[in-house]
Amino acid sequence: MGISHRARGVLRRREPDVTEPPGSRSAVYGPALPEESTVHLVLDLGLRIGEVQMASGAGASDVTATIIGVVNAYGLPHCEVDVIYTSITVSCYRGTDLPPITSLRVVRNRSIDYTRLADAEDLVRRITAGELSASDAYAELDKITTAAHPFPRWVATVAWAGMAASLSVLLAGSSASWELPLVAAAATALVDRIGRVLNQRSLPFFFQQAVGGAVATSVALAAYAVGFLADPALAVAAGIIVLLSGMTVVGSMQDAITGYNVTAAGRITELALMSAGLIAGVVFALYVGLRLAGVDDFGGGLDAQDIGRAAVGTPVIYVPLQLLAGASTSVCFALASYAPPPPLLLAGAGGAMAAAVHSVLTGITGVHTVLASAIATTLVGLAGGVVARRLRIPALVVAVSGVAPLLPGLATYRGLYELSVLGSPTGLSTLFLAVATGLALGAGVVLGEFLAQPFRTGLGRLERRISGPRMSGPLRPTERRLD
């Protein structure tokens, strides 16, 4: 009986007062905002900065933090950001009595330009420091996004060729002949120029990757057929790594680890599709080469189990060679991605560290390549995260460039050769090894960036300071927690 009386009392207290307008008792009033035109300007500013980051391979958590930091700096404290792989949505909350203001931007252009990313990062720092008005910041961003690349396109082609040459030396070690880097560089330069023509004609990237894989393999096999090159597999592997280097391995792992599963799924799907195109091109070139010239010319002299295992007599000499080749690989990749001079030096240091650590762990201590890759890139993410923030350089440049020397191009080629030429089912396990290595590379960089935060912010009250891995954008954009 007492329970029913209390229930009726609760119901009576919840009955609305007929003297008040319906719904007024439960109304929630939003924060004081600027005029509506300013709100639209600020939202579009945040969206365009986020688009620059997404096009450069930044993770969804980085884009979210950056946009929240920008809109909060201009008086929009309650905004929700939704990032998926192809679009960014921002909604400004205005209370229950007014509808939210929502803006959306589709991310179409994914041309990597690290100079543009660095300039956008500097702009975000000035915005969050209160140095620019919204209209001035928008004008600055318009200059950044419409500016031409810092150097001609042929410089990028030379950089890609230099990256392939460095990778061939990295793979072959001290047994590399002068013909190997020459063939790898020539094949990669040809692939880049053909890819540029195909891209201007809007050919889907799947077919561009297939053409690139076929051209790189055909050039290496032709050089082997005429007796100019002793081991075409290493040249093909270098070309595969160059074609794989522009993919968002780091961003995919960062999104998956930080809980942005939809964006991670989109990146992984694109990564798988581009890899499938590359595989199709390589297999097609191997098949055509065998049919045209016979197994004795292209297949019989190659042992898929021993390809690329250079006989190094003195590991002490081998490690410095790996260090130099790794540094050159990362510098060339950063240069091909239009990085400014300061990040080039830091990228080279990251590549040298990754290659040297991996070489020591696998060649001297006998650590498995997957574990060695994870350890090496964790150190790169840790060192790059600390130094890059202090020098005001996007950590993403160091992370992606540092991963490039360790991408599993040789394992990918071995698996394809075993499946398509030898008809051996061990090719599947080799390909799975390549996939595991790629995942280890991305996870290692993200872990290293996460571990770098205490070194940047001090060791006190870490539970409030650590905000998750940040490859781009502000570390702590607002007092609001980013889940």
N, C-alpha and C positions, 0 to 999 in steps of 0.2 A: 504493500500500500504506500509505504514511504517512497519507494522508487518511482511509482507512477506520479505522485505529487511533484517530486523533483523534476521529472521529465516534462510535466505540463508547465512547470515554472520556467524551464529552459526555453521551451517553445514560445511562451509568452514574452520572454525577454528578447527573443529573436524576431518578434513581429515588428515590421517596419512602422515608423511613426507616420500616420497619414498626413500630418502637417508638413512633412518634408518631401521634396521631390523624389520620385522613385529612383533608387540607385545612388542617391547622394551620400548615404551613410557609409557605403563601401568604396567610394571613389578614392583612388590613389593618384596624387598629383605628382607629375614628373618634375625633373630639375628645370631651373631657369635656363633656357637655351637662347642662342643668338637668333636673329631673324632667319626665316626659312631659306632664303637665298644663300646665306652664309652656311647653313647646315648642309645644303646640297653641294656647295663648293668644297667643304671640308670632307664630306663623304667621298666625293669623286677624287679628291687629292689622295686620300688614304687608299682607295681602290687602285689608282694608277701606280702608286709606289709598290703596293702588293703585287701588281702585275709584273713589274720589273723583277721583283724577287722570284716569283714563280717561273718566269721565263729563264732565269739563271739557274734553276734547279733547287732553290731554297725549299725547306720543308714547310708544311702547312702551319706548324706551331710558330715558326719564325714570322711567317706572313701575318698570322693572327696577332702576335705580339706587336709587330710594327704598326699595323693599322690601329689597334687599340691605343698605342702610344701617341700616334699622330692625332686622332680625333679627340683624345682626352686633352691634349695640349691646347686645343682650340675650343674647349668648353663643352664637349659632348661626352659626359662621364659614363653614360649608360648605353653602350652600343654592343650589339651582338654581331660576331663575325662568323660566317660559315664559308669554309674553304674546301672546294673539291678540285680535282685536277684540271678541269676546264673552265671553272668560273669561281668568282669571289662575290659574296653577298654581305652587305653591311646594313644593319637595321638599327636606327636610333630610337630608343624608347622615350616616349613623351608622357607617360602616365596612362591611366585608364580612360580619361576623358578625351584624349586625342589619339588618332591612329599613328602608328610609328612611321617614320620616314625611312624608306628602304631603297637602296641602290645596288645594282648588280653590274659586274663587268666580266665579260668572257675573255679568257686568256687564249689568244689565237697564235701570236708570234712567240716562238720559243728559240729565237736566235740568241745564243749566249754572247754577252759582251760584258766582261768583268770591269771594264772602265765605267760603263753605265751603272753597274751594280755598286761600285765603290762611290761614285758620285751621289747615287741615291742614298747610300748609307750615311754619307756626310750630311746630306740634306736632312735626313731624319734626326741626326744629332743636333743640328741647328734648330729644328722645329721643336724638339722636346726641351731644348734649353731656353725656349722663348725668344729666340733672336729674330724670327721672321713672322710677318703677318701671313694670314692664309692666302691672300692674293699674291703676295711676293713669293711665297713658297710654290704656289701653283705655276707662276711664271718661270721659276727656276727649274721645276720639274719638266716643264714643256721644253726648255732648252736642252735638258739632259736627254730626254727621250727622242728628240728630233735631230740630235747631233749625229754627224757621220762617225764611222769607226775611226779610231785614233791613227790608223795607218792603213795603207792600201791592202786590198784583198790578196795580192800575190805574196805579201809577207806572211799571211796566215798559211798559204800553201807551202811556203818554204819551211814554216814552223812544223806543220804536220809531217813533211818529209824528214825533217831533222828528228822528230819524235820517233818515227819508224826506224830510222838508222840507229838511234840510241837504244831502242828496244831490242833490235837485233843483236847488238853488242851485249846488252844485258842478259839476253837469253843464251847466247853462245859462250859468253865468258872469254877467257884468254884464247880460246880456239877460233875466234871469229877472224875470218879473212876479210880483206878489203872489199872483195866483191859483194859480200853479204849486205853490209849497210848501204852500198850503192844501189843494189837491186831493190831493197826494201824502200829506200827513199824515192826512187823513180816510180815504183808501183803506187806508193801512197800519193805522190804528187799527181799522178795521172788519175787516180780515183777521186781526189779532191776536185780537180778541174771538171771531170765528167759529172760528178755529183752537183757541182754548181750549175752546170747547164741543165741538168734534169730538174733541179729545184726551181729554176726560173720558169720551167714549163709545168710546174705544179704536179710533178709525178709523185704519187704517195711514197712516204719514207720507207715503207716495206720494200718496194721495188728498187728504191735507191740503194738500200742496204744489200739487196740481192745483186745488183749490178756491181757495187763496190767489192763484195766478196768474190764475185766471179772474175773481175778484172785483176784484183790483187793476186789471186791464185794462178790465173793464166800467165801473168807476167813472170811469176816465180818459176812455174813449170817450163815456160819457154826458155828462160835463162838456163835452167837445168838441162834441157834437151840439147841445147847447142854447146854444152860443156862449159859455160861461163860461171855457173854456180854449182857448188858441190852439194849443198843441203838446202833445197827449196822450202822445207818445212818451216825453218826459222823465219824466212822472209814472209811466208804466208801468216805465221803466228804474229809477227810484228804488225802486219796490215790488219789482222783481226782485232788486235788490242787497240789500234788507232780508231777503228770503226766502233768499238765498244766504249771508248773513253768518253764520248759525249753523252752517254746514257746516265740516267739519274739513279745510280746504285746507292749513293749516300743518302739522297733525298727519300728514296723508297724505304730504306731501313729506318730513317729518322721518323717518317710518318707512321710506320708500323709500330715502332717502339713507343712513340708519344701518344698513340691512341687515335690517330686520324686514319681510320681503316679504309674509308672510301677513297681518300686521296692516295693512300698506299696501294690499294688495289688498282687504281688507274695507272699509277706509275709502273707497277709490276707488269700489268697487262701490256703497256707500251714497250717495256723492256723485253718481255717475252716475244712480242711480235717483231720488234727490230732484230732480235737475236735469231728468230726463225728465218727472217729474210736473209740475214748474213749466212746462216747455215745453208740455206737453199742455194745461194750463189756459190759458195765454196764447193758443195757437193756436185753441183752442175759442172763446174770447171774441172773437177777431178774426173768425173764421168766422161766428159767430152775428151779430155786429154788421154785417158786410157783407150777410148775407142779410136782416136785418130792415130796414136803413135804406139799403142800396145803397152802391156804391163812391163816389159823389159826396160822401156825408156822412163816411165813415170812411176811405176809401182814396185817393180821387182827390187830396185836398189835401195828402197827405204824400209827401215825396220821401225814400225810405229812405236815399239816399246823403248827404243833407244834414241828417238829423235830429240835433238836439242840437249842431250846430256854430254856437255863438253868435258873433256878429260883435262882437269885442272891439276897441275902438279903441286902448286904451292898455294894453299888457301890464303896465306898472308898477302900474296899478290892479287888474288882473286877478289877479295873484299874491297880494296880500294878501287878496282876497276868497276865493280858493281855500284859502288858509291857514286863515282863520276857518271856512269851511265844512267843511274836513277835520277840524279840531279838534272842531267841534260834532258831526260824524258819529261820531267815535271815542268821545267822551264819552257820547253817547246810547247807543251800542252797549254800552259798559261798564256804564252805569247799567241798561240793560235786562237785562244779565246779572248783576245784583246785585253789582256790584263795590263795595268800601268806598271812602271818600273819597280816600285817598292814591293808589290806582291810577287813579282817575278823572282826576286831574291829569296823571299820566304818560301815560295813554292819549290824552288830548287833545293833549299835546305830540307823541306819535308820529304821530297822524293829521295834525296840522298839518305836520309834517316831510314825511310821505309825499306829501300833496297839493301842497305848495309845490315840492318837488324834481321831482315828476312834471310839474307845470305848467311849470316853467322849462325842463326838458329837452325836452318835446314842443312847447311854444309858442314858445320863444325860440331854442333851439339846434337844433330839428328832429330830435331823436332819436326812433327808432321807439318806439311805445307799449309794446311788450313789453320792450325793453331798458330803457326809462325806468322801468317798473314794477319790474323786477328791481333796478335801482340804488337806487330810492327805498326799497324794503322792506329791502334790505341795510343801508342806513344806519339804518333804524328798528330792525332786529334788533341792529345793533352798539351804537347808543346805548341802546336799551332794555335790552340784556343787561348793560351796564356799570352803568347807573343803578339798574335794578330790583334787582339783587343787593345793591347798597350800601344801598338803602332797605328791603331785606327784603320786596320785593314780587314775586310770581310773574311772571317774564318772559313767561309765556304770555299774561297779560292784555294787556300792552303789544303783543305780537306780533300777536295776533288782532285787537285793536282798531285797530292801526295799518294793517292790511291792508284793513279795511272800506271806506275811501273809494275804493280803487282797484279794487274788484271789478268785473268786466266786465259790468255789467248792461245798459249801453247797447249794447254789441256783441252781446250775446245777443238783445236786442229787435230790433236791425237784422237779424240773421240770420233770426230767425223771421218778421219782416215780409217780407223778401225772398222767403222760401220760400213762406209761406202766402198772402200777398196778391198780390205781384208775380209769383210763379211763376218767380223767377229763380234759376238754379243758383249765383249768386254768394253766396247765403245760406249755403251750406256753408263757403265760405272764411271768411266772417265769423264763423261759429260756431267754426271751428277757431282763428281769431284770439282769440276769447274763451277757449277752452280753453288756448291758449298763454299768454295773460295770467295766467290763474289759476295755472298751473304756475310761471310766473316769480315771482309773488307769494310762493308758498310756499317756493320754492327760495331766494329772496332773503332772507327772514326767517331761515331755517335757517343760511345762510351768514353772515349778520350775527351771529347768536348764537355761532357757532363762532369768528369772528374776535374776539369780545369777550372770550374767555377770557384771552388774554395780558394784557389791560388790568386784569383782575380779580386775576390771580395773580402778576403780575410777569413780567419778560421773561427770567428765568433758567431754564435747563433746561426749555424748552418741551416737549421731546419727552416728558417725564414728566408735565407738568401738563395738557396738552390731552387731554380725555377724550371729546370729541365734543359735538355741540350739546345743550344742556340748557335746555329751556323751563320745567322744573319739577323740584323735588326737589334733593337735594344734588349738588354738582359732583363731588366725589370721596368717595363713601360709605365706602369701605374701601381698604386697600392693594391689594386684589385688582383685577386688570385686568378691565374689562368689555368683552369682545370684541363 
